[in-house]
Amino acid sequence: MSATAGYYITAEVHERLINNFLHVAFCSNSLVFSGTYTLPFPDVPESLQEFIEIDYQISFAESPVIDCTYDLNLFMRARIEGKFVLLGGIELDFEVQIRGEINPGYDQDTSRLTIGLIEIALEDIEINDEYHLSPVIIERLNEILEIIISENLLGDYTSIPISPVIISPKLPEMPDDERFRLPILFGNFKVASPETLVVAINLFDNESGDVNALTDYLNDADLGLAVNEAGMHAIYDFWWENTTWNKVITIPNPPDPPYRYDVEIPDNAEQILEILGWVQTAIIGILTAGIYTEESSIDALWIDFQMSIAFEQFDFSFNSDGTISMSTEFTLDLEAVVSMQVTTTDLWLFGAIEGEPETRNLQVFTGRVRDLVVRIDSASVQFYLNEDNRLTVDLRSLDIDLPLDWDMPELILDAIVDFVVGYAVESMPPFVIAPAMFEGELPGTDMTISAGFSSIQVTDEDAAVTASLITSGVETYAAFIANRDTGEVHRRVCEYGRKIKRINREYYCRLEDALAAGYNGCYYCLREYDTG
């Protein structure tokens, strides 16, 4: 049993989150349908045609509820209401309780989680018979109602979007073209526990995966994403081949002057003497003993760099301790010019006579390498969820060997190596191994979803990250907000509704419920319901 079980990616969603999404869909009025049903009577004269047509409007009377059962099936419970218009104008209201079996899915075009009804049972049908129709007609209307609801829910609601973008096909630093988005393919689904739905997804042409081996790794979090090692390699290879990220980094950017890197002057006297001796040998050349000497001090020490780094693709593999090992190489072109500012004072007759101090800028060394291949071995990284809700890695340790055989003081050589290595590490390409999860708005709403990292589990096969929904208001989302103080009801987006103090707010998913409770429509956003 594993988090991915051979699939490239799995996404897990907690039952309560699905129900929160359904609540938002209900409150945003997206669960409404209408139409006309024609009675199956043959050879009806045209003059009587209107009497065999039944207009209907059906909507959910309350938020539907999804149940993950202990026998690991999915069902939806809902209360539906609506009205018939028949016989040329007779209106009949009705309510019915439904229970339907659910088939989860993944919409490849929108990258959203969906549910579809595959079987419906109608319970507790109530028709408001204010016209006192005969029992035979009422029974026939019940049959028609069952046909209408079944045909519409099973036909129109085979794919109800209930989530934001669950897995984004867009990768960072890629061309803005459909060809360069991840080809995400729905693999399978499983109710992994009475609280958790797992959606298995493959990429490219991968058809592997064992749905029966999928496990629940949510640990009561709202959502989770797991990617196996093969999937990470496939995503990373696709990204590396097509990315717009510049794989050759140059410093400075032409035609800018060389980049100046200031080296800290050491406090250690031995190091200072080593540098000064190297400078004397390189620049002054001849020292005289006794009669004449120079007293020198280093005022500044710097290195002018011109450099380009051409990166190669990373190779990586999973470790059993929850990390991955990475290795790569880059090709280095480097020119380093070492300069310093030195102040010298001439001393004669063993220091008895002191000359005027003289400050000079000295260029003391120039080093060049071309096409130097630098290996990066044993890089150790750890997984985390970044601000884009993307599974990525954080560099923990790095081993870079920069083979420069230049003859210079260790302090300066170390400064050159540190700068080159530091710049190489800072400029490394992003390590794109997973899509971003749960981004964008909920369908039909102005509510943007974000997620907060909860935990991560890593094996030698895959990495699974879990997160909790941190966008407030999903549970209490409503299309209308009433003000207990003023007695007015506003649309959710109305600026006056947003100004209502929280203590005075009452939320309604349906306007008719707010009006029935005695609220008056806002003059600005619901003028047609404003009674003055």
Steps between C-alpha positions, in 0.01 A plus 500: 500500500632847413402861442529467119492123433667535160301805385704813435280720721220456751283770651302435816206706622326473836124446503437822693685703236289349221187593694631853553555532125149368434363754748667779304365359172150492652526857632634630170181371331689263270285197591187607310348360181178541302340375182193350337382139517270377220255226588548196273163516326496425125309694238402794720334781301699822485221687676547275805878494491535738796304261719754219464797723586597543864741783583706450811758679712702303752757614755662369815310617808806457720867423465555145371703276727755239392547189713804273478358179643677231697460261209706759306232633266393858432143626530334839482197602704299806399162668533368622163215742440336642190181549312304359205308711252250276322172507308579843363561680831430293811794534742582229754781531756679189619780378725684169489785339690758323281786265569744440218811293446801714410774444247798734563710619210752748375426750223813511285392823328446702818728302737217485754366220715149396398224272620233336288176331597474149360187375678221686682231391742209739571359503851226698673339670198265787593286680239304802618163407349308825546285407199383174660598285204395138494729234653557355153634834371716547811643151455571577136669829600717307746612276216573802281688667784717192541574496127582872491728491804671178393555613141624843598716406795641196327532682169600857592677416825735233378786742572439759772813712569546513875852633543742764381786390276611189686822448304623778277632397158708819486863479604716805581735655245329333205375639165142627511367232270272200551772270364715575802249411768502169680281244322304389806299180460238367740607156621250376756340581833456326830319567825803427716318541832159619624640857487739505204465496122813424294528608136783327311655690211757412236705716266613461142459138391532332840228238555635334815340502843309268732192670641454229763840580652424870561497608865363790701788733595294810592511452879187719528646783286277656235696401192815324391725452201742214441747461215710192441861501386419401141245780480750753631754394237237527225393849613857621545613365161203666331571829676875496429450431132248783450569765765568862418729525802849606387735207554807719445553767765743785427645754741509785425247543224683647199598779454510568876843523666637203697325416825700621801511272801655650814706266714504563872845605627617237748585578863761228506851654470643185343241510220569869440876436476437211260295726271750787522790268425313367198434857384861606552622206298247561228525878473804655663743222432814631688535570871800654658598395850570733788564843342161521329175331583130547430219487752188382320134458590205359303210747476276301267504166323264410219449266208346598165306208356383417151335162496250278323347179631328251268284262706423139417192304601485354851504129567320395818385197694297435815654403834327300770565775760257742337750693287607477140856500372581721206797549272576711197778700341552839346755642259686805627671784314671728751726801508600628843714812536634552854572860600577679823554845635828519689643791699882497527733720703872521422727450802873599486782427738311231686190718534667817614374684195143448386374599157154609395243218485399400150177321412484294183253266330685191390375230261687202633354193329286397205371143474302347216337164439290390203262205469575379851256219588395525865326203662233534767481173688309382803259792514239420764159664493174477693145531372264783594189677367585844363286815481352385168375177659763312302696207638865597471832457682722697733878459465648369825861420406715528193840371395667699220861449401641803313845398373692832472879452516589868515804594712373758747437540874239263636280785621459640148459162334231411755324829426495421126373147558235618750371764259481264203337222702259739671396657174457159338279378785295821500453483123408133477193428293177426684442134573155448347385152597127542570199703390344761726190382682177680585530838337248747367140574581216266583277457192236771473622702799739778593665281764870430453638186656833475677651224708736477794765231538419232758743209462719304264567129473786367288589142415749356255215495245303823531446825691160600639419845634181593683347843553201665659273752340581843641253708297243620749129496430463177302285338767274809535504612137173662401381693197304747717578682824222649714540780754309426821533865599357663183280215379656505154646215297792549259680299236830359618692734270311816604727758661233578761467133588873478562479790747254317729644429844548128549280496807210628286550263206267219400589285200259366239577279203165575342344843467147367546592374847623847602187667361281243676679588825385860458809665354467776243714507187791744482422812293832468315555129436145356531288797394224281355444361852518837677156586639608835637 
